[in-house]
Amino acid sequence: ASNVVGEGFFVIPCNAIPTDVTFTIAGKAFTLSSDSLNFGELEEGSNACVGGIVGANEGEILGFWVLGDVFLRNVYTEFDFGNQQVGFA
């Protein structure tokens, strides 16, 4: 990543955005397409695109990941309040 804009959004060459990114949670693979990961060109006609994965401040170790709207737009989510758990499909 060559640059950061806004609140931690990375700017990368448009042709460097991977075809797919797969997260494995509890043994189940969830794949996100490049369309989900690419928020589009930083400026019209440029080769710089804004990536959909947001980073935390350098040096900050949180011990967890936040999978936001880029992930949630690609899965069905079940909030089970009775058992206090969340499921993805």
SULSULRA-V23370 format. One record per pair of residues at least 6 apart in sequence whose C-alpha atoms are under 8 Angstrom apart, sorted by the first residue. I is the first residue (numbers start at 1). J is the second residue. Records with the same first field share a line. If there is no record, write none. Layout:
I->J, J
//
This chain:
1->10, 11, 12
2->10, 11, 12
3->10, 11, 12
4->10, 11
5->11
7->54
8->54, 55, 56, 57
9->50, 51, 52, 53, 54, 55
10->50, 51, 52, 53, 54, 55
11->42, 48, 49, 50, 51
12->48, 49, 50, 51
13->47, 48, 49
14->38, 41, 47, 48, 49
15->47
17->34, 37, 38, 51
18->34
19->33, 34
20->31, 32, 33, 34
21->31, 32, 33, 34
22->29, 30, 31, 32
23->29, 30, 31
24->30
30->75
32->70, 71, 74
36->52, 70
37->51, 52, 53, 70
38->49, 50, 51, 52
39->49, 50, 51, 52
40->49, 50, 51
41->47, 48, 49, 50
42->48, 49, 50
52->70
53->70
75->88, 89
76->88, 89
77->86, 87, 88, 89
78->86, 87, 88
79->85, 86, 87
80->86, 87
//
